[in-house]
Every structure is written in C-alpha cells, then in structure tokens.
Amino acid sequence: RLEETWQRVVASHDYTPEIRTLLGEGVAATVLLASGLKATPSVSLQLQGEGPLKLLLIQCTDGQRVRGMASFKPATEDTPLLGAGRMVVNLDTGKPNGFFQGIVPLTSEKLDECLEAYFARSEQLETRLILKTSERRVAGLLLQVLPGHGEELSVDGFEAAAACAATVSATELTSLPAEDLLPKLFAGHAIRLFAPRPVAHDCRCTPERLAGVVRMLGEEELKSLLAEQGHVELKCEFCNRAFRYDDRQ
C-alpha cells in the first residue's frame, strides 16, 4: 500500500482519471513483483498499446525505490485504453547473465488479468493479483504458489484462497492495516506477517545525468541546436522537470 510515494509519482503530471488509475495499479504491481523476490533486483513493467495509452513505464530498483510515467493521447470515453499491444517485464539481478525479460501480448483491459496471464505463460505459476486505487492511495494483493511448492497445494486449495482474496474491497485494501485485513480475508488460515518495508519515490534524474544524454546528440547536432535556439532543453518524463543547457555547459 502506497500513499505519499504514490502522490509524488503523479504530483507534477496532469493525468486523466483513467490513466492515473492504470498507472497507480502498475506502480503497486511492480513493487509487489520486486518485493516478492529473494534478491534485491531491479524490476520494470512496460505497457505499449495501440489505444490512447502509448506507453506506461514503471521501474522499481533495489531498496524499494520506484518511479513511473505514462504517455497518452486524447480519446473518447468509449475507446479502450490499451487496445492491442504488449507487456514487457524486465528483471535485472545485477549479476552476470542475470537479466531476464518476458514479453507477452496484452490479453485484457485490466492490468491484473494481464499480469496473471504473464505468470501463467512465462513463469508457470498459479497467480492471483488484485489491484485497487483510491483518491490518495494505491494498493495490491499478490497471491501465488511458491516455486517448488505446487505439489503441496491442490488446485482446489489455491482456488479457495483466491476466492477469499477476491472478496476484498477497494476500501479494505487501501485502508485496513495488514494485521487486520489478512486474518479477515483468510479466516481459519495461519497468517505470518513480516515487518513492513518503506517504498520511496526516486526519479534519479540529475543535471549531470541528463547532460550526458545531451552529449550523446553529437557535436554537430549540438552546435546546430545552440546556434538556432541558444540552448538545449530536456524534460524528464518521470518527474516532469526541465533541464536547460547552453554552450557553457
């Protein structure tokens, strides 16, 4: 569950309610994917569709630092937000040969259903994902059979647990403390809670980092832009901050 961190993700953007909801679900899902792994990898989730949403990108790095952005075009109310497209999940463990990528087609207008299809296709893991948003918060619940434990849990057992999870409301998921919510949802089951881990918003854009991007344009291109405009300006798509460089930088 995220509140302050989520508010910082969208603070400088004028997203439509539909885009804001989808981005919030994506942020919650990406943090869940990263926190469910033993190592401290970097995880990114990317959606590209032929609908009004052109690109949605969320990144969660080690230390639970997250940032996200969405690029979209105006659309009518009855236009599907995603349309045909693809979802890309990247996992970088930081180790040699430790980069993994999964690419699957978008199978639904709902992000949780798309991610469930990804796990079924790429990881062969029984998964249920529930994502909810409110005005101030985003939250997610990930239910999954652990790798190597599928033989210990019957299909009926997982489906029963998934049915319990599906009863959670947006209000419950975005407001109830975990120590109250989980025993309520999974009554009769043993619940083991771990200490909560903070999640921080971390855009990571700096003048020095973007100056490196400017230099990649090449000397001739830079000279042309400086002669024409007197400066080169770059805007960070994540935090919406603009950085201006002239011939002295």
HUVENFEN-V89916 format. One record per run of one state. SS is the DSSP state (@ for helix, = for strand, . for the rest). FROM is the first residue (numbers start at 1). TO is the last residue. Records with the same first field share a line. If there is no record, write none. Layout:
SS: FROM-TO, FROM-TO
//
This chain:
.: 1-1, 3-3, 11-16, 36-41, 50-52, 62-64, 73-84, 93-98, 106-110, 124-126, 134-137, 145-149, 153-154, 167-169, 176-177, 186-199, 202-206, 216-218, 230-231, 236-241, 246-249
=: 2-2, 42-49, 53-61, 65-72, 85-92, 99-105, 127-133, 138-144, 200-201, 232-235, 242-245
@: 4-10, 17-35, 111-123, 150-152, 155-166, 170-175, 178-185, 207-215, 219-229
//
